[in-house]
Amino acid sequence: MSGRRYVAGLFENGKAYVNLHTAGFPGGEIRGQVVRK
């Protein structure tokens, strides 16, 4: 499975998330699930 197909599958199955990293919080400042509206 290619990277693009894998990522598309994560979005389609509700398993994708965003993790925002900053200099102050290099491990991740905020994380949120990506959901379909």
N, C-alpha and C positions, 0 to 999 in steps of 0.2 A: 504494500500500500504506500502510495506517495505521501509526502508531507502535506501537500495541498488537500488530498482526499481525506487524510486523517483529521486535519483541522476542520474541514467541512463537516465531517461526521460528528465531531465534538459539538459544533454549533447545532446541528440537526437533532442531536440527542439531549440537548440541554446541559451539557457537561463543560461548556466553555466558560472561562472566567478571565477577568482582567486583574492584574496585580501591578500596582503603581509603585515603583521604587524611586526614592529621592536620596540626596546626599545625607540627609538627616536620618533616614530610615532605609538603609541599603537592603535590608531583608524584606521590605515591602511596607509601604505606609498605609495603603488601603487596598482591599480586595473585594471584588464584586462579581457575582454570577451574571452571565449574559443569558437573558431569557427572551423568548419571542412574545411580542405583545399582540 
